[in-house]
Amino acid sequence: MKIKTDYITNSSSTSFILIINNEFSLDNFLKNIGIKSDSDFKYVFEGLYNSIHENMEPIEKYAKGYAECKDVDTFLQENFDEFITERVNNSIKDGKKVYVGRLHSDNNDIETFFCTDSFCIDSDELYFNGEICVW
């Protein structure tokens, strides 16, 4: 039997769905979530943007690489409720860009903060669902 005696971490992750009408840029992201350029909290949401941007994949690519899923619909039905499934399918039909990804609790403080809570941002141009939390 082996016993690990050095540092042990209990990291976790939060999956997310991102639906956007336009390009996913920092300026668009900050505008859509209501962060002004002179906000004292701008750096926090810049960090969130960077974490999302680094960890997102188009849903079609993500679904093909996910376990035994062969298509987006199967992936959605196996992993999300009816509301999310319908929202994503309608968004794809409407030509919107849909991404899936994960935030990880062991990457940086800002990502950890958003990983430990569930939240949803729903604006005209952007839908970000971070309520798929495993904490």
Residue frames as a rotation matrix with the C-alpha (Angstrom) as fourth column:
MET 1
0.580 0.814 0.000 0.00
0.814 -0.580 0.000 0.00
0.000 0.000 -1.000 0.00
LYS 2
-0.572 -0.718 0.397 1.24
0.709 -0.676 -0.201 3.49
0.412 0.167 0.896 -0.86
ILE 3
0.445 0.649 -0.616 0.30
0.843 -0.535 0.045 6.52
-0.301 -0.540 -0.786 1.18
LYS 4
0.139 -0.344 0.929 0.74
0.584 -0.729 -0.357 9.98
0.800 0.592 0.100 -0.27
THR 5
0.187 -0.159 -0.969 2.49
0.962 -0.170 0.214 12.18
-0.199 -0.973 0.121 2.28
ASP 6
-0.867 -0.494 -0.067 3.07
0.470 -0.855 0.220 15.42
-0.166 0.159 0.973 0.41
TYR 7
-0.713 0.583 -0.389 0.62
-0.469 -0.809 -0.353 18.11
-0.521 -0.070 0.851 -0.68
ILE 8
-0.665 0.622 0.414 -2.84
0.732 0.652 0.197 16.86
-0.147 0.434 -0.889 -1.65
THR 9
-0.902 0.372 -0.220 -5.35
-0.398 -0.913 0.086 19.09
-0.169 0.165 0.972 -3.37
ASN 10
-0.380 0.865 0.326 -9.08
0.672 0.501 -0.546 18.84
-0.636 0.012 -0.772 -3.61
SER 11
-0.886 0.011 -0.464 -9.69
-0.278 -0.813 0.512 20.76
-0.372 0.582 0.723 -6.79
SER 12
-0.104 0.912 0.397 -13.01
0.567 0.383 -0.729 21.03
-0.817 0.149 -0.557 -8.51
SER 13
-0.975 -0.178 0.130 -14.49
0.204 -0.505 0.839 22.48
-0.083 0.845 0.529 -11.65
THR 14
-0.080 0.956 -0.281 -17.61
0.026 -0.280 -0.960 24.20
-0.996 -0.084 -0.002 -12.88
SER 15
-0.537 -0.014 0.844 -18.91
0.814 0.257 0.522 23.53
-0.224 0.966 -0.127 -16.36
PHE 16
-0.292 0.476 -0.829 -20.37
-0.097 -0.877 -0.470 26.38
-0.952 -0.057 0.302 -18.35
ILE 17
0.030 0.376 0.926 -22.41
0.979 0.175 -0.103 27.08
-0.201 0.910 -0.363 -21.47
LEU 18
-0.443 -0.208 -0.872 -21.75
0.077 -0.978 0.195 30.31
-0.893 0.019 0.449 -23.36
ILE 19
0.125 0.528 0.840 -24.08
0.972 0.102 -0.210 31.59
-0.197 0.843 -0.501 -26.08
ILE 20
-0.344 -0.308 -0.887 -23.13
0.200 -0.947 0.252 34.76
-0.917 -0.091 0.388 -27.93
ASN 21
0.751 0.645 0.139 -24.54
0.346 -0.205 -0.916 36.77
-0.562 0.736 -0.377 -30.79
ASN 22
0.872 -0.482 -0.081 -21.27
-0.404 -0.619 -0.674 38.42
0.274 0.620 -0.735 -31.72
GLU 23
0.122 -0.927 -0.354 -17.54
0.016 0.358 -0.933 37.94
0.992 0.108 0.058 -31.31
PHE 24
0.858 0.073 -0.509 -16.42
0.489 0.193 0.851 36.89
0.160 -0.979 0.130 -27.82
SER 25
-0.095 -0.869 0.485 -14.08
0.374 -0.482 -0.792 39.77
0.922 0.107 0.371 -27.09
LEU 26
-0.636 -0.218 -0.740 -13.15
0.771 -0.135 -0.622 41.40
0.035 -0.967 0.254 -23.79
ASP 27
-0.964 0.266 -0.022 -14.94
-0.266 -0.964 -0.012 44.63
-0.025 -0.006 1.000 -24.73
ASN 28
-0.285 0.904 -0.320 -18.15
-0.432 0.177 0.884 42.81
0.856 0.390 0.340 -25.71
PHE 29
-0.188 0.158 -0.969 -18.01
0.655 0.756 -0.004 40.65
0.732 -0.636 -0.245 -22.58
LEU 30
-0.830 -0.193 -0.523 -17.57
0.540 -0.510 -0.669 43.59
-0.138 -0.838 0.528 -20.19
LYS 31
-0.824 0.567 -0.001 -20.30
-0.527 -0.765 0.371 45.57
0.209 0.306 0.929 -21.95
ASN 32
-0.185 0.810 -0.557 -22.76
-0.254 0.508 0.823 42.67
0.949 0.293 0.112 -21.85
ILE 33
-0.066 0.162 -0.985 -22.28
0.827 0.561 0.036 41.99
0.558 -0.812 -0.171 -18.16
GLY 34
0.779 0.559 0.285 -22.50
0.374 -0.779 0.503 45.68
0.504 -0.285 -0.816 -17.26
ILE 35
0.338 -0.747 -0.572 -18.91
0.786 -0.110 0.608 46.42
-0.517 -0.656 0.550 -16.22
LYS 36
1.000 0.015 0.024 -17.85
0.025 -0.881 -0.472 49.99
0.014 0.473 -0.881 -17.01
SER 37
0.460 -0.886 0.064 -14.28
0.374 0.128 -0.919 50.81
0.805 0.446 0.390 -18.06
ASP 38
-0.246 -0.569 0.785 -13.65
-0.481 -0.632 -0.608 52.75
0.842 -0.527 -0.118 -14.83
SER 39
0.790 0.613 0.011 -15.06
-0.345 0.428 0.835 50.07
0.507 -0.664 0.550 -12.49
ASP 40
0.044 -0.757 0.652 -12.88
-0.997 0.012 0.081 49.06
-0.069 -0.653 -0.754 -9.54
PHE 41
0.202 0.123 0.972 -13.93
-0.328 0.943 -0.051 45.47
-0.923 -0.308 0.231 -10.24
LYS 42
0.672 0.076 -0.737 -12.98
-0.738 -0.014 -0.675 45.49
-0.062 0.997 0.047 -13.92
TYR 43
-0.350 -0.914 -0.205 -9.84
-0.911 0.383 -0.151 43.39
0.217 0.134 -0.967 -13.27
VAL 44
-0.441 0.268 0.856 -11.97
-0.402 0.794 -0.456 40.64
-0.803 -0.545 -0.243 -11.69
PHE 45
0.588 0.782 0.207 -14.11
-0.111 0.332 -0.937 40.32
-0.801 0.528 0.282 -14.79
GLU 46
0.391 -0.599 -0.699 -11.10
-0.905 -0.111 -0.411 40.61
0.168 0.793 -0.585 -17.09
GLY 47
-0.654 -0.634 0.413 -9.76
-0.722 0.686 -0.091 37.59
-0.226 -0.358 -0.906 -15.20
LEU 48
-0.024 0.744 0.667 -13.07
-0.125 0.660 -0.741 35.77
-0.992 -0.101 0.077 -15.64
TYR 49
0.765 0.272 -0.584 -13.05
-0.566 -0.151 -0.811 36.60
-0.308 0.951 0.038 -19.36
ASN 50
-0.109 -0.907 -0.408 -9.50
-0.974 0.180 -0.139 35.22
0.200 0.382 -0.902 -19.72
SER 51
-0.665 -0.103 0.740 -10.43
-0.434 0.859 -0.271 32.02
-0.608 -0.501 -0.616 -17.89
ILE 52
0.405 0.875 0.266 -13.52
-0.135 0.344 -0.929 31.52
-0.904 0.340 0.257 -20.03
HIS 53
0.650 -0.172 -0.741 -11.64
-0.754 -0.267 -0.600 32.29
-0.095 0.948 -0.303 -23.24
GLU 54
-0.407 -0.911 -0.072 -8.85
-0.912 0.410 -0.028 29.82
0.055 0.054 -0.997 -22.39
ASN 55
-0.814 0.065 0.578 -11.26
-0.220 0.885 -0.409 27.02
-0.538 -0.460 -0.706 -21.49
MET 56
0.197 0.977 -0.087 -14.08
-0.453 0.012 -0.891 27.25
-0.869 0.215 0.445 -24.04
GLU 57
-0.900 -0.347 0.266 -14.67
0.060 0.505 0.861 25.06
-0.433 0.790 -0.434 -27.09
PRO 58
-0.467 0.781 -0.416 -17.39
-0.837 -0.239 0.492 25.15
0.284 0.578 0.765 -29.73
ILE 59
0.061 0.570 0.819 -20.14
-0.810 0.508 -0.293 22.83
-0.583 -0.646 0.493 -28.51
GLU 60
0.845 0.248 -0.475 -19.88
-0.509 0.647 -0.568 20.62
0.167 0.721 0.673 -31.62
LYS 61
0.014 -0.939 -0.344 -16.21
-0.416 0.307 -0.856 19.91
0.909 0.155 -0.386 -30.95
TYR 62
-0.543 -0.193 0.818 -16.72
-0.838 0.050 -0.544 19.49
0.064 -0.980 -0.189 -27.20
ALA 63
0.415 0.824 0.386 -19.63
-0.813 0.526 -0.249 17.06
-0.408 -0.210 0.888 -27.67
LYS 64
0.717 -0.178 -0.674 -17.65
-0.406 0.679 -0.611 14.84
0.567 0.712 0.414 -30.07
GLY 65
-0.317 -0.937 -0.146 -14.84
-0.301 0.245 -0.922 14.53
0.900 -0.248 -0.359 -27.54
TYR 66
-0.350 0.274 0.896 -17.16
-0.937 -0.129 -0.326 13.87
0.026 -0.953 0.302 -24.61
ALA 67
-0.312 0.185 0.932 -17.44
-0.430 0.847 -0.312 10.19
-0.847 -0.498 -0.185 -23.63
GLU 68
-0.627 0.130 0.769 -19.64
0.548 0.774 0.317 8.28
-0.554 0.620 -0.556 -26.06
CYS 69
0.278 0.784 -0.555 -21.59
0.069 -0.593 -0.802 11.26
-0.958 0.184 -0.219 -27.40
LYS 70
-0.289 -0.325 0.901 -21.84
0.875 0.292 0.386 11.30
-0.389 0.899 0.200 -31.14
ASP 71
-0.258 0.254 0.932 -23.65
0.608 -0.707 0.361 14.62
0.751 0.660 0.028 -31.55
VAL 72
-0.839 -0.084 0.538 -24.65
-0.230 -0.841 -0.490 17.81
0.494 -0.535 0.686 -29.78
ASP 73
0.094 0.978 0.185 -28.21
-0.706 -0.065 0.705 16.69
0.702 -0.197 0.684 -29.09
THR 74
0.495 0.013 -0.869 -27.10
0.363 0.905 0.220 13.50
0.790 -0.424 0.443 -27.33
PHE 75
-0.586 -0.795 -0.159 -24.54
0.550 -0.246 -0.798 15.46
0.595 -0.555 0.581 -25.32
LEU 76
-0.651 0.393 0.649 -27.17
-0.534 -0.845 -0.025 17.99
0.539 -0.363 0.760 -24.23
GLN 77
0.392 0.900 -0.188 -29.79
-0.512 0.384 0.768 15.38
0.764 -0.205 0.612 -23.32
GLU 78
0.368 -0.316 -0.874 -27.30
0.563 0.824 -0.061 13.40
0.740 -0.469 0.482 -21.24
ASN 79
-0.488 -0.775 -0.402 -25.84
0.808 -0.227 -0.544 16.36
0.330 -0.590 0.737 -19.37
PHE 80
-0.991 0.109 0.080 -28.34
-0.126 -0.962 -0.244 19.22
0.050 -0.252 0.966 -19.15
ASP 81
-0.435 0.900 0.029 -31.94
0.317 0.183 -0.931 19.85
-0.843 -0.396 -0.365 -18.27
GLU 82
0.083 0.599 0.796 -34.68
0.965 0.152 -0.215 20.53
-0.250 0.786 -0.566 -20.79
PHE 83
0.849 0.243 -0.469 -34.40
0.206 -0.970 -0.130 24.34
-0.487 0.013 -0.873 -20.46
ILE 84
0.025 -0.934 -0.357 -30.68
-0.414 -0.334 0.846 24.40
-0.910 0.127 -0.395 -21.33
THR 85
-0.511 -0.190 0.839 -31.12
0.521 0.707 0.478 21.83
-0.684 0.681 -0.262 -24.10
GLU 86
0.431 0.769 0.471 -33.90
0.876 -0.231 -0.424 23.86
-0.218 0.596 -0.773 -25.71
ARG 87
0.766 -0.183 -0.616 -32.02
-0.094 -0.980 0.175 27.14
-0.635 -0.076 -0.769 -25.28
VAL 88
-0.303 -0.953 0.002 -28.88
-0.229 0.075 0.971 25.76
-0.925 0.293 -0.241 -26.92
ASN 89
-0.397 0.195 0.897 -30.76
0.774 0.597 0.213 24.09
-0.494 0.779 -0.388 -29.79
ASN 90
0.710 0.699 0.085 -32.73
0.655 -0.612 -0.444 27.28
-0.258 0.371 -0.892 -30.51
SER 91
0.516 -0.603 -0.609 -29.55
-0.299 -0.792 0.532 29.35
-0.803 -0.092 -0.589 -30.37
ILE 92
-0.542 -0.704 0.459 -27.80
0.161 0.449 0.879 27.06
-0.825 0.550 -0.130 -32.85
LYS 93
-0.005 0.647 0.763 -30.83
0.963 0.209 -0.171 27.30
-0.270 0.733 -0.624 -35.18
ASP 94
0.894 0.375 -0.247 -30.69
0.339 -0.924 -0.177 31.10
-0.294 0.075 -0.953 -34.87
GLY 95
0.604 -0.716 0.350 -27.02
0.389 -0.119 -0.914 31.12
0.696 0.688 0.207 -35.93
LYS 96
0.757 -0.348 0.554 -25.61
-0.634 -0.596 0.492 32.06
0.159 -0.723 -0.672 -32.53
LYS 97
-0.128 -0.880 -0.456 -22.25
-0.383 0.469 -0.796 30.78
0.915 0.072 -0.397 -31.36
VAL 98
0.853 0.423 0.306 -22.42
-0.462 0.338 0.820 28.19
0.244 -0.841 0.483 -28.57
TYR 99
-0.184 -0.963 -0.198 -19.45
-0.462 0.262 -0.847 27.15
0.867 -0.064 -0.493 -26.46
VAL 100
0.932 0.314 -0.179 -18.93
-0.005 0.506 0.863 24.76
0.362 -0.803 0.473 -23.56
GLY 101
-0.059 -0.998 0.019 -16.07
-0.138 -0.011 -0.990 24.69
0.989 -0.061 -0.137 -21.10
ARG 102
0.579 0.152 -0.801 -14.93
0.707 0.394 0.587 24.44
0.405 -0.906 0.120 -17.51
LEU 103
0.358 -0.517 0.778 -13.56
-0.619 -0.755 -0.217 26.73
0.699 -0.404 -0.590 -14.85
HIS 104
0.270 -0.376 -0.886 -11.10
0.485 0.848 -0.212 25.08
0.831 -0.373 0.412 -12.46
SER 105
0.976 0.215 0.040 -10.59
0.064 -0.455 0.888 25.82
0.209 -0.864 -0.458 -8.78
ASP 106
0.548 -0.825 -0.139 -6.84
0.523 0.208 0.826 25.27
-0.653 -0.525 0.546 -8.89
ASN 107
0.302 -0.427 0.852 -5.88
0.887 -0.202 -0.415 27.71
0.350 0.881 0.318 -11.67
ASN 108
-0.746 -0.498 0.442 -5.98
0.297 -0.843 -0.449 31.21
0.596 -0.204 0.777 -10.11
ASP 109
-0.875 0.352 -0.333 -7.85
0.273 -0.210 -0.939 33.15
-0.401 -0.912 0.087 -7.44
ILE 110
-0.526 0.710 -0.469 -10.38
-0.773 -0.629 -0.084 34.75
-0.355 0.318 0.879 -9.77
GLU 111
-0.360 0.376 -0.854 -11.21
-0.555 0.649 0.520 31.49
0.750 0.661 -0.025 -11.52
THR 112
-0.827 0.023 -0.561 -11.45
0.413 0.702 -0.580 29.76
0.381 -0.712 -0.590 -8.13
PHE 113
-0.822 0.538 -0.187 -13.88
-0.213 -0.595 -0.775 32.41
-0.528 -0.597 0.604 -6.88
PHE 114
-0.215 0.780 -0.588 -16.22
-0.975 -0.206 0.082 31.93
-0.057 0.591 0.805 -9.84
CYS 115
-0.503 -0.038 -0.864 -15.79
-0.317 0.937 0.144 28.16
0.804 0.346 -0.483 -9.72
THR 116
-0.940 0.054 -0.337 -17.06
0.320 0.481 -0.816 27.94
0.118 -0.875 -0.469 -6.14
ASP 117
-0.449 0.844 -0.294 -20.39
-0.165 -0.401 -0.901 29.60
-0.878 -0.356 0.319 -6.85
SER 118
-0.422 0.382 0.822 -23.09
0.875 0.410 0.259 29.06
-0.238 0.829 -0.507 -9.42
PHE 119
-0.264 0.293 -0.919 -24.26
-0.054 -0.956 -0.290 31.99
-0.963 -0.027 0.268 -11.50
CYS 120
-0.046 0.320 0.946 -25.97
0.960 0.277 -0.047 32.90
-0.277 0.906 -0.320 -14.74
ILE 121
-0.566 -0.116 -0.816 -25.58
-0.081 -0.978 0.195 36.00
-0.820 0.176 0.544 -16.91
ASP 122
-0.203 0.608 0.768 -28.44
0.919 0.390 -0.066 36.53
-0.339 0.692 -0.637 -19.33
SER 123
-0.283 0.089 -0.955 -28.38
-0.149 -0.988 -0.048 39.60
-0.947 0.128 0.293 -21.58
ASP 124
0.699 0.617 -0.362 -29.55
-0.407 -0.074 -0.911 40.31
-0.589 0.783 0.199 -25.11
GLU 125
0.503 -0.599 -0.623 -26.13
-0.791 -0.029 -0.611 39.54
0.348 0.800 -0.489 -26.59
LEU 126
-0.530 -0.801 -0.278 -24.71
-0.512 0.563 -0.649 36.97
0.676 -0.201 -0.708 -24.16
TYR 127
0.759 0.622 0.192 -25.94
-0.554 0.461 0.693 34.00
0.342 -0.633 0.695 -22.14
PHE 128
-0.394 -0.891 -0.225 -23.43
-0.479 0.408 -0.777 32.52
0.784 -0.198 -0.588 -19.72
ASN 129
0.747 0.656 0.102 -24.62
-0.474 0.419 0.775 29.67
0.466 -0.628 0.624 -17.53
GLY 130
-0.437 -0.895 -0.094 -22.19
-0.441 0.304 -0.845 28.78
0.784 -0.328 -0.527 -14.76
GLU 131
0.145 0.608 0.780 -24.82
-0.989 0.069 0.130 27.00
0.025 -0.791 0.612 -12.68
ILE 132
0.790 0.068 -0.610 -23.53
-0.205 0.966 -0.159 23.58
0.578 0.251 0.776 -13.62
CYS 133
0.040 -0.789 0.614 -21.39
-0.887 -0.311 -0.341 23.48
0.460 -0.531 -0.712 -10.51
VAL 134
0.326 0.017 -0.945 -19.96
0.108 0.993 0.055 20.35
0.939 -0.120 0.322 -8.91
TRP 135
-0.719 -0.559 0.414 -19.01
-0.317 -0.267 -0.910 21.93
0.619 -0.785 0.015 -5.58
